[in-house]
Amino acid sequence: MKKISQIMVVFAFVATFSGCATSSGNQSGGVVGNVPPGSKFAKISIGMSMQQVFDLIGPPTDTRAYVTGKSFIPFYFGSDGARSEALYKGEGRITFAGGSGIGGGAHKVYRIIYDPSEGGYNQ
């Protein structure tokens, strides 16, 4: 019986802390790639609103929106429960975070990915 309770404790520990693991790949904000000075993306900076970006560099070729894992946390009222991406053909992607539930606020630039081979459309 003692061995079963030890196994249960280990299982509970692993189950609790496995949710804190991060996946490989770039999951954080910032600028990815070397943005050349003449690029549209050179005008954009982290923290700008979506409307500011669209006013500066024009509308995107395509967009996509998705929720993050934080939107499933009970009583989470932060601003990172939803994200949207603006895809620009030949330039890359701009990820906006925000707009989640009560007090989510406006979407702000979270990540800039400069990729001149970007096709501009969701696939």
Residue pairs with C-beta under 8 A, 6 or more apart in sequence:
26 32
26 111
28 111
29 46
29 95
29 97
29 110
29 111
30 46
30 111
30 112
31 46
31 111
31 112
31 114
32 111
32 112
32 113
32 114
33 92
33 113
33 114
33 115
34 114
35 41
35 42
35 112
35 114
36 42
39 91
39 114
40 56
40 57
40 58
40 88
40 91
41 57
41 88
41 91
41 92
41 94
41 112
41 114
43 56
43 57
44 53
44 56
44 57
44 94
44 109
44 112
45 109
46 109
46 110
46 111
46 112
47 108
47 109
48 108
48 109
49 106
49 107
49 108
49 109
50 84
50 86
50 96
50 106
50 107
50 108
50 109
51 106
53 86
53 94
53 96
53 109
54 60
54 86
57 88
60 86
60 87
60 88
60 94
60 120
61 87
61 88
61 89
61 120
61 121
62 87
62 120
62 121
62 122
63 84
63 85
63 86
63 87
64 84
64 85
64 87
64 122
65 82
65 83
65 84
65 85
66 82
66 83
66 84
67 81
67 82
67 83
67 100
68 80
68 81
68 82
68 83
70 76
70 78
70 80
70 81
70 100
71 81
71 82
71 100
71 101
76 100
76 101
77 100
77 101
77 102
77 103
77 104
78 100
78 104
79 97
79 98
79 99
79 100
79 103
79 104
79 105
79 108
80 97
80 98
80 100
80 110
81 99
81 100
81 101
81 104
82 97
82 98
82 99
82 100
82 104
82 107
83 95
83 96
83 97
83 107
83 110
84 95
84 96
84 99
84 107
85 93
85 94
85 95
85 96
86 93
86 94
86 96
87 93
87 118
87 119
87 120
87 121
87 122
88 94
88 118
88 120
89 118
89 119
89 120
89 121
90 116
90 118
90 120
91 114
91 115
91 116
91 118
92 112
92 113
92 114
92 115
92 116
92 118
93 111
93 112
93 113
93 115
93 118
94 109
94 111
94 112
94 113
95 109
95 110
95 111
95 112
95 113
96 107
96 108
96 109
96 110
97 107
97 108
97 110
98 104
98 105
98 106
98 107
98 108
99 105
99 106
99 107
